[in-house]
Amino acid sequence: MVLSVRRALGSKPAEPAFILTHHKVATVLCRKVLMESTERIGWRYNSEMGIAQDIASKTDLLHVIHGTTTDAFLQSGRRGVRIIRDPRDVIVSGFLYHQRCSELWCVNSDFSKPGYHHPQVPLPLAHRDLETRESFVSSLGGVSYQERIRGLGQDEGLIFEMDGFARITIDEMVGWKERDNVLTIKMEDLVADFDGSFEKLFRWIGIPETSISTCLEIAKGHDLNRMRADEIASNPHISTGKLRKWEEYFSSQVMDAYEERFGNAHLKLGYE
């Protein structure tokens, strides 16, 4: 009975769609909203933690968690959405999160296994060449990523983060080639105009008109602006509840390090 109700709310897309997020770029928000929404309307949601090469059968919406895909995947013509964020805030958010998270790659301190695969390195590096994986492990100095970043002062920790996981994300975002089949949405817009941005997202990936209002109601339950202070404080993926933080964290030393490594990456992505 429940299944028949769900089927009635929506119809299957002619082609599966996808959404690309990145670490510390609305990944958890999108996962929660899309998992609940697709389940309600009878779509089949799936996720890919590594590199996406294709969309498996019996999948209507694929969530590529770290935004890593092959060129062939993007050239398929399927509709998709990618979420981006100001790279300076990617650095700050990662710096704060990685000091307290429990993700396996972040707390791992056993580098004895050959090949340096996950969780010795983050999942986006698991498919990269051995030299890249070795370089990441070498930067840790024999301790976990978390222990390393906890042992540094704020400026040094932010610079370590921009050389660590943040670099993976920033390189992915900046290296993107625009495609007509992929809609780009800034995380900042997603938070500032929550209902409008998610409505645009739902329509782009092909959610039926009759199901848009249902999906929007589900999405509203995850809107940061609608959450109580205690709900924000209890969420391990939210550091402060403030999306734009880089201005208060970037000293002149950190800004110089950022510009040396990434130049005007934020301008390329459409930020001030």
C-alpha positions in Angstrom: 0.0 0.0 0.0 2.8 2.4 0.9 4.6 1.6 -2.3 1.6 2.3 -4.4 1.1 5.7 -2.8 4.7 6.6 -3.4 4.5 5.6 -7.1 1.4 7.7 -7.5 3.3 10.8 -6.3 5.9 10.8 -9.0 7.0 9.1 -12.2 10.3 7.6 -13.2 12.6 9.9 -15.2 13.3 8.9 -18.8 17.1 9.1 -18.0 18.7 8.9 -14.5 20.1 12.2 -13.2 23.0 13.0 -10.9 24.2 15.5 -8.3 27.9 16.3 -7.6 28.9 17.6 -4.2 32.2 17.8 -2.5 33.6 17.3 1.0 32.4 20.3 3.2 30.2 21.5 0.2 26.6 20.7 1.2 27.2 16.9 1.0 25.2 15.9 4.1 22.4 18.5 3.4 21.9 17.2 -0.1 22.1 13.6 0.9 19.4 14.0 3.6 17.1 16.0 1.4 17.5 13.8 -1.7 17.3 10.5 0.1 14.0 11.4 1.8 12.6 13.1 -1.3 13.3 10.3 -3.7 12.0 7.7 -1.3 8.8 9.6 -0.9 8.1 9.9 -4.7 9.3 6.4 -5.6 12.6 7.3 -7.2 15.7 5.1 -6.5 18.6 7.0 -4.9 22.1 5.7 -4.9 25.5 7.3 -4.0 29.1 6.9 -5.2 31.9 7.7 -2.7 34.7 7.2 -5.2 34.9 8.1 -8.8 31.7 7.9 -10.8 32.1 6.1 -14.1 28.5 5.3 -14.9 25.0 5.2 -13.3 24.1 1.7 -12.3 20.8 0.1 -13.3 17.8 0.6 -11.0 19.1 4.1 -10.1 17.1 7.2 -10.8 19.4 9.7 -9.0 23.1 9.2 -8.3 24.8 11.3 -5.7 28.5 11.6 -6.4 29.6 12.5 -2.9 33.1 13.8 -3.6 32.3 15.2 -7.1 34.8 13.0 -8.8 33.8 11.5 -12.2 35.3 10.3 -15.5 35.0 12.5 -18.6 32.8 9.8 -20.2 30.4 10.1 -17.3 29.9 13.8 -17.8 29.7 13.5 -21.6 26.8 11.1 -21.4 24.4 14.1 -21.7 22.4 13.2 -18.6 21.2 16.0 -16.5 23.0 16.8 -13.4 23.6 19.4 -10.7 26.9 20.4 -9.1 27.2 22.3 -5.8 30.2 24.7 -5.3 31.4 26.8 -2.4 33.8 29.7 -1.8 37.2 27.9 -1.7 38.3 30.0 1.2 35.4 28.7 3.3 36.1 25.2 2.2 39.5 25.6 3.9 38.1 27.0 7.1 35.2 24.5 7.3 37.6 21.6 6.7 40.1 22.9 9.3 37.3 23.1 12.0 35.6 19.8 11.0 38.7 17.7 10.8 39.7 18.5 14.4 36.6 16.7 15.7 35.2 14.3 13.1 35.4 10.5 13.3 35.8 9.7 9.6 38.1 6.7 9.1 40.6 8.4 6.8 40.9 11.3 9.2 41.6 9.3 12.4 43.6 6.5 10.8 47.2 6.3 12.0 48.1 2.9 10.6 50.1 3.3 7.4 51.6 -0.2 7.4 49.5 -1.6 4.5 51.2 -1.3 1.1 49.7 0.9 -1.6 48.3 3.6 0.6 44.6 3.0 -0.1 41.6 4.3 1.8 41.4 4.8 4.8 45.1 5.7 4.7 44.1 8.4 2.2 40.7 10.1 1.6 38.4 8.4 -0.9 38.9 11.0 -3.7 42.6 10.0 -3.7 42.0 6.2 -3.7 41.9 6.0 -7.5 44.8 8.4 -8.0 48.4 7.3 -8.9 50.7 5.9 -6.2 52.9 9.0 -6.1 49.9 11.2 -5.2 48.9 8.8 -2.4 52.4 8.6 -1.1 52.7 12.4 -1.1 49.5 12.7 1.0 50.7 10.1 3.5 54.1 11.7 3.7 52.6 15.1 4.7 51.1 13.5 7.8 54.5 12.7 9.4 53.4 9.3 10.7 50.3 10.5 12.6 46.6 10.7 11.7 45.4 13.7 9.7 43.4 14.7 12.8 46.3 14.5 15.2 48.4 16.5 12.7 45.9 19.3 12.4 45.2 19.4 16.1 48.9 19.8 16.9 49.2 23.0 14.8 48.3 26.6 15.6 45.4 28.2 13.7 47.4 29.7 10.9 49.6 26.6 10.4 46.5 24.4 10.7 44.6 26.3 8.0 47.7 26.1 5.7 48.0 22.4 6.4 44.3 22.0 5.5 44.7 23.9 2.2 47.5 21.6 1.3 45.4 18.6 2.4 41.8 17.7 1.8 40.8 21.2 0.8 43.2 21.2 -2.1 41.4 18.1 -3.5 38.1 19.9 -3.4 39.3 23.2 -4.7 41.2 21.6 -7.6 38.0 19.7 -8.5 35.8 22.8 -8.5 38.3 25.1 -10.3 39.1 22.4 -13.0 35.5 22.1 -14.0 34.5 22.6 -17.6 31.0 24.1 -18.0 28.5 21.8 -19.6 24.9 22.6 -20.7 23.6 19.4 -19.1 24.9 20.3 -15.6 23.4 23.1 -13.5 25.8 24.8 -11.1 24.4 26.1 -7.7 26.5 27.9 -5.1 26.2 26.5 -1.6 25.8 30.1 -0.4 22.7 30.5 -2.6 21.4 27.2 -1.4 21.4 28.5 2.1 20.3 32.1 1.4 17.5 31.2 -0.9 16.7 27.7 0.3 13.3 27.1 -1.2 14.1 28.8 -4.5 17.3 26.9 -5.0 15.9 23.5 -4.1 12.9 24.1 -6.4 15.3 24.9 -9.2 17.3 21.8 -8.4 14.3 19.5 -8.3 13.0 20.8 -11.6 16.4 20.5 -13.3 16.8 16.8 -12.4 13.3 16.0 -13.6 11.2 15.7 -10.4 7.6 15.7 -11.7 5.6 18.9 -11.3 3.1 17.0 -9.1 5.9 16.1 -6.7 7.7 19.4 -6.4 5.7 20.7 -3.4 6.1 17.3 -1.6 9.9 17.4 -2.1 10.1 21.1 -1.0 8.3 20.3 2.3 10.8 17.6 3.0 13.7 19.9 2.2 12.4 22.6 4.6 13.1 20.2 7.5 16.8 20.5 6.7 17.0 24.3 6.3 19.7 25.8 8.5 17.7 29.1 8.7 14.7 27.2 10.1 16.7 25.2 12.7 16.8 26.0 16.4 20.1 26.8 18.0 20.2 23.5 19.8 19.6 21.6 16.6 22.5 23.3 14.9 24.8 22.8 18.0 24.0 19.0 18.0 24.8 18.5 14.3 28.4 17.3 14.0 28.7 18.5 10.4 28.0 22.1 11.3 30.8 24.0 12.9 29.3 27.3 13.8 26.0 27.8 11.8 27.7 30.6 9.9 28.4 29.8 6.3 30.9 32.6 5.5 33.8 32.3 8.0 37.0 32.9 6.0 37.3 36.7 6.8 37.6 36.1 10.5 40.0 33.2 10.1 42.3 34.3 7.3 45.3 36.2 8.7 47.7 37.9 6.3 49.9 34.8 6.5 47.1 32.5 5.6 45.9 34.8 2.8 49.4 34.9 1.3 49.6 31.1 1.5 46.2 30.8 -0.2 47.1 33.2 -3.0 50.4 31.4 -3.6 48.6 28.1 -4.0 45.3 29.0 -5.6 45.7 32.5 -6.9 42.2 33.9 -7.7 40.4 30.6 -7.5 37.4 32.3 -5.8 37.1 34.8 -8.7 37.0 31.9 -11.2 34.2 30.4 -9.3 32.2 33.6 -9.2 33.0 34.9 -5.7 34.2 38.3 -4.6 
